[in-house]
Amino acid sequence: MHVKQNNGSILQVLVKPNARENRVTQSNDGVWHASIKAQPIDVKANEVLIDLVAEYFKVKKRQVTIKSGSTGRVKRLIIST
């Protein structure tokens, strides 16, 4: 899910930790997936996710924040413009 708002976009991402490689993809049904090498320990996987999404959408890391789901596999991110 990707929703545009006045101050940016909200992106819902399904996260798969302990993956072979870091990557962001969107499936045919519009669902965003992020494969993360990092383990879901402390905030390491969340930091990698923010870095990965910022790189994918060509924005600065500080423009990407986790709105909800910081401890789960389904996360809502805000990408500020």
N, C-alpha and C positions, 0 to 999 in steps of 0.2 A: 504494500500500500504506500502510495506517495501522494500527499495532500499539500497543495500550495496554499500559503497564507500570505498576508501582507508583509510580514517580517521574515519570511523564509518558507521552508517546507518541513513537513513532518514525514518521516520515513519509518515504516515498520519493518524490522529486519529479523529474520530467524537466524540465530547464531549457532554454528557448530564448532565447539572448541576441540582441541587436540587433532586438528586436521593436518593433512600433509603439506598444505601450502596456504598462504593468506590470499584470499580473493573475495570479490563481491560479484554476485551475479543476480540477474532478474529472470525468473522463470516465465514461461509463456502465459501463465495466468496472472502475471503482474506482481507476484510475491518476490521480495528481495531476500537473498540468502547471503550470509557471510561465513566463510570458512576461515577459522583462526587457528594458527599453530599453537598459540599459548594455551595453557591449562586455565580452567576457570577458578583460579586461586587469587584471593585478594582482588585487586583491580587490574591486574595485568592484562587479561583478555579484553576488558573494556577499553583500556588505553590503546591496545592494538586495533580494536574495532574503530575507534575514533580516528586513528591515523589512517587506516585503510579507507574509510568512507571519505575522509577529507581528500585523500589522494585521488580516489575514484571520481569525485565530483569537482575536483580542482578548486578546492576552497582551503582556507587556513584551518588548522586544527582547532583553534579557538572558536571557530564558527560552528563546530559540531558539538552538541551536548546530548547526553542521555536524559530524556524526559521521564521515561518510566521503564521498568524492567531491568534495572541495573544488576539484579542478582539472578535473573531468569534467562532463558534462551530466547524469548521473544522480547525485543527491545523497541522502544519508540525513540527515535532520534530527531532532534531539531537541527536543521541546517539553516543558519541565519544568513541573510544576504547583506 
